[in-house]
Structures are given as structure tokens and as C-alpha cells.
Amino acid sequence: MDVVALLLAAGDSERMGSSKALLPWRGQPLLAHQLQQIQRSGVAECVVVLGRDPDRLRPLVEATRRPGWKARAIFNPRHPEGKVTSIQAGLTNLAGPPDGILVAAVDQPLDARLLDALLLAAEEEWERGEGCGRRTILLPVFRGRRGHPPLFCGSLFAELMGIAEETEGLKAVVRRDAARVLEVPWDDAGVLLNLNAPVDLPPPEIRDHPKPL
């Protein structure tokens, strides 16, 4: 499948007090870790949406480029208005609706194994029906709790473009019709992790120790 990842890295990181994209994670900046995990998965392309400090972050995106895998950075001039504008900026910069759209945030650490599990579940589900079939949204779930990142069928492109901060952005799309959501069980609580503030950071021995591939 042709699945594109939107990696949102445009926030001001006010609650963290420093750039979340540059937080040390597994021995490298968090943005580099995110790109590395996406690259190791079956995702075909990654569009990184930047806002604050784009000149500091763009080199990290360029350093991950490899033959056969696309990674590019775009700038969202409306980033102070909220995450929704970054999602829309990323979608606008796609050549057209792909088979699937993975929406990831730089402050929610990714795992390539999870991304591949989502892609496999989507392939199996979407091949059953015409287009994406009935269940067009996939969410990882750890012990009954929904996590991230969500994977959307490309048929929802126009709906994703129409989201608004006032209605909680992507949450409104997910909540609109419970029957179109497929929950994908996962074995790691990392799908629930959000690094919004210093209190959310795991101990150094966890966040700095590289996991085996």
C-alpha cells in the first residue's frame, strides 16, 4: 500500500520548556528517532511539518533521506493556531490522496514494529471490501486504552482537511462513527505516551537506552 506519514513537529513546546523535537531519545534527538522508526517500517513517505525553529530541525529531516524512501520538511506558517493547521498543511503538500495517511506527533515516540502492525491490519481489512471497506480508521490499543498513531484510509482525505480546533481536530473524525474504527491490540504501553511536559518524561535509563531492533 501507498501509506504516507505526517509527522507533526511544529509546536512551540511551551509546557516542556525546550524543543520536544530535540529531546534526547534512544541516543539521538527525538525527531531523528521518529524519522528512523518510520523509515524502518513499510511507510512509503514522510512529510514533516515544522513551525518553530525550522532551521534547527530541517537538517535532521534531510539526514534521514535514503534511496527509495522519501522524507521532506515543510513549514507551516499558521502553526501558532494549533495542530489542526499542521495536519492540513501536510495534507495540502501531498500529490494526492494516498491509500493511507498515518498522523504522528513528534512528542509521541514511535516503534517501527507498531507501524508495520498497523499497515498489516489495514491491508487485511481494506482488501476485504471495495476501497477501504467499512473500517477506515485504525487505532492501536493497549489493555483497552486507545493510543497513537492513528492510521486513516485515503478516502477520508477531504474529511481530514475539514477538521477544526474547535471540534478537537482528529478526535471528531474518530468519534463520528464508531463502526468505522478498527482497534489493533498492542503489547507496549508506549502507544499511550505523550511527552507534553517534563513530568511526562520517563527516567533517563528508559529514554536513553536503545531498544533492540
Buried (B, 14 or more C-beta within 10 A) or exposed (E): BEBBBBBBBBBEBEBBEEBBBBBEBBEBBBBBBBBBBBBBBBBBBBBBBBBBBBEBBBEBBEEBEEEEBEBEBBEBEEBEEBBBBBBBBBBEBBEEBBBBBBBBBBBBBBBBBBBBBBBEBBBEBBEEEEEBBBBBBBBBBBEEEBBBBBBBBBBBBEEBEEBEEEEEBBEBBBEEEEEBBBBBEBEBEBBBBEBBBEEEBEEEEEBEEEEEE
